[in-house]
Amino acid sequence: MLRRELLRLFLCQIRVEVNLVNLPFSVRDGQGRLVKGLTKDDFEVYEDGARQTISHFSQSADTPLALGLVADASGSQEEFLKEHRQHLRDFLKVTLQARDQAFLLCFGNNLRLVSPFTNQSEQIEERLLAYQKSKTGRDFPRVGPPEKRDLGTAFYDAIFHATEDLLAKAETGRRALLVFSDGEDNSSAHHLLETIEVAQRTGTTIFCLRYTELQKGAWNARNKYGRGVMERIARETGGLEFDAAEERNLKAAFSQVGEILRSSYDLAYASTAGSGDDTFRKI
């Protein structure tokens, strides 16, 4: 009798509906300096005006980071990456802690996983060098569906698939993308709003390092549109956008992004509104 009851208990199905909302964020004081050392008791969370109970709280040092590097390898952007490979390695050495992982995806008209998730900054630099020496990059794994394009720059697709296919599958509490590009797109299957939505849905913060090659030193409509795109992606995902055209600006950008990633917080709560209709709510 006891054996039969135990078997029945073992075979029963347990269904639990979890409606957990994750919020990665950083805090600054009145002078714009990042604030460290805060605790769960320092925060209150309201969703559409209703107070929520915080079920999880951690600081960046307590939670592994999954970091995606998304680099535009088309035209002049490829030269920019070659010139600043050392800066990228230095940034990773300082930023990646023991439990953190980073990958590198390069894109032009196609998306290639140049370096899969690793904790070794040297490996990422070596794989980047190998990619830059290759003529087509076809020896590297494809990311996303098979390409049907021979030319162009798939900026939106690169961010979308880096987030959906790589970062979203990472077993970590913090997700961030560092995007190197001019923000110009002419061959993606996805559009701007889809790119922002997938980042918001997966709790991915996007930092954009923009390098715009100006024709005769003047901004044209295409340049301005690309700048606006990168500003919007960063703003609506909780990140920042930087003008990396000058080396001192690039160094400052790497320093600031690294500091944010090492000084951030992560909290979660079970929404009292339930699963609802998947609409966005004001927090």
N, C-alpha and C positions, 0 to 999 in steps of 0.2 A: 504493500500500500504506500509506504513511504517512498519507495523507489518510483512508483507511478506519479506521485505528486511532484517529486523533484524533476522528473522528465517533463511534466506538463509546464512547470515553472521555467525550465530551460528553453522550451520551445515557444513560449509566449512572445509576442511582439511588443516592444516598448517604443512608443512614439512620443518624442519630446519636441515641441516647437520652440525654437530659440530665435528671438528677434533682437539680436545683439547689435548695437550700433557702436562702431569703433571711431574714435576721434584722435588722430595725431595732431599735435599743435606745439607751438613755442610761445613764450611769454616775454614781453619787453617792458622795461620801465619807462618813465616819462622822458628819459634821455635817449631812448631807443636801444638800450643795452639789454642783452638777453639775461633773463632771470633764472637762476638755477636753485635747486634745493627746496622747491615747493612740494607740498604733500597733498594727499587726497582731500584733507580738511580745508584746504585753501580754495576749493572750487565748488561751485554749484552749477548744475546743468539744467536748462529749461528747453523743452521741445514744444514749439508752438505755444509758448506761455505756460506749459505744465511742467512742474519740477520733476526731475528724474532722479533715480537712485543710482549712484555710481557703483558698479559691480567690480570694476577692475581699474587700477591706476598704476602706472609705472613711469620711471624716468628712462631716458635713452640708454643709460649705462646698464639698465636691467633687461633691456629688450633687444634681441638681435635685429640688425638692419639688412634688408634686401635692397641693393642699390643697382639700378640699371643705367648704363651709359649708352646713350643713343647719339650716334655721330653721323652727321651729313658728310658723305664721301663723294659728293658730286662736284665737279668743276673746281672753283676756287676754294670751296669748303675743304676739299681734300688736302690742299696745300696748308691751310690753317691748322689742320690736325697734325700734319707732319711737323710743323714748326713748334708745336706746343706739347709734344708727346712727353717730354720731361716734366712739364708742369702737371700733367695728368697723373703721372706716376707718383710725384711728390704728394699730390692731393690724396691719392688712395692710401699711401703709406701712413699718412697722418690720420685719416678718417676711419679706415677699416680697423675695427677691433677684432678680438679673437673669434667671436661667434658671428661676425658679419660676413656677408657674401656680396659679390658684385659680378655683373656680366657686361659684355660690350656687344652692341649691335650696330653695324654700319649699314647705311642705306644710300642709294641713289635711285635708280629705277627699280632696284630689287632690294630685299632685306636679307642680310646675312648675319648669323650669329658668329661673330669673330672669336669671342671667348665666352664659354658657358660660365655659370656661377662658380666663383673661386674666392678664396681669401687672400690670394697671392697677387699683389700689384705687379710683380715682375712678369707673371704669366700673361696678364692682360697686355702689358707693353709689348712682350714678345709676339703675341698673337696679332696685335695691331700692326707691328712691323711686317709680319708675314703677309697680312692682308694687303698692306700698301705696296708690297713687292709683287703681288699677283696682279695679272692684267684684268681679270674679270671678277675675281672673288668667288667664282663658282665652286671652288673646292671647299668652301665653308658652308655649313648647314643653312638651308633656307628657313626663314621664319615666316609664318603665315601661309596662305594658299599659293599654289603655283602662279608665277607672274605671267601676265598676258601682255606685257609692255616691253619694249626694247629701249625706250628713251624716257627721259623725264626724272622728276624727283618726287618720291612718295613720302613726304614729310608726315602727313596725318597717319598713313598706314604704319609707319615705323613706330610712332608713339602708341598707337592703338594696339598693335600686336606685341610690342615690348611689355605693355601693361597686362593685356588679356592672356597672352600665351606664356609669359615668363614670370612676371612679378606676382600675378594673382595666384600662381601655383606655389609660390615660395612659402615655406612653413616659418613664418616670422611675424612679429607684431608691427613692424615698421616697414613701409615701402616708399621708395623715392626714385625719381628719374632725374638724371642730369642730361639735358639735351643741348647738343652743339649744332647750330644751324643758323640760317638767315630767315627761317620761317616761311620760305617760299615753296609752294606745292603746285604741281601741275599733272600728277598722274595717280593720285590715291583713289582707292575704292571707297574709303571712309572720308567723312567730312569733319569739320572743326568741332561741331557739337557732339558728335559721337566720340571724338577723342577726349573731350572734357568729361563727358558722362562716364566713360569707362574708368577714368582716373578717380572721379568722385566716388563711384560705386565700390571700388577696390581700396579706397583710402590711400591713394598714391599721391604724394606731393611731388610736383614737377618744378624743377629749377631750369631756367632757359639761359644759356650762354650764347648770345647772338653775335655773329660776325657778319657784317654786311659789306660786300665789296661795292663801293660807289663808282659809278661811271663819271669820270672827270670831276670827282669830288662832290657830286650833287646827288641828292636823294630823288629818285623817281617814284612813281605811283606804286610800282611793284615792291620796291624796297620798303616803303612806308606801310604797305599792307602786311608784309612779312613781319615787320616790327610789331605792328598791332596784334597780329596773331599770337606771337610769342608772349607779349605782355598779358593778353587775355588768358592764355592757357596757364601761365604761372599764377596769375591773380585768382582764378577760379578754382585752383587746386591747392591753394595755400602756400604756394612757393614764391619765388622771386625771379625777375628777369634782369639780366645784366648785359651791358654793351661791352663785349670782349674784344673790340677792335684793337685796343692798345694793350700792350703787355702788362702795364701796371694795373689796368682795370681787370684783366684776366686773373692776375695774382690775387687781387682784392676779392674778386668773386669767389675763387676757390676757397680762400680763407673764410669768407662769410658763410658759404654753404657748409663747409666743414664744421664751423662753430655751431650752426643751427642744428645739424644732424647729431652733434654730440651734446646738445643742450635742450633737446625736445622732450615732450611728455606724450603719453598715450593713455587715454581712458576709454572705458566702454560702459554702456548702460543698456538695460533691457527696456525698450520703449513701451510706455504704458498705452500707446495707441495701437499696439498689435502690429501685425504684418501689413494691414491696410492694402492700398492699391499701388504700392511702389512709387508713389509721388514723393518729391522732395519736401522736407519740412524745415522750418526755421529753428535753428539751434542757437 
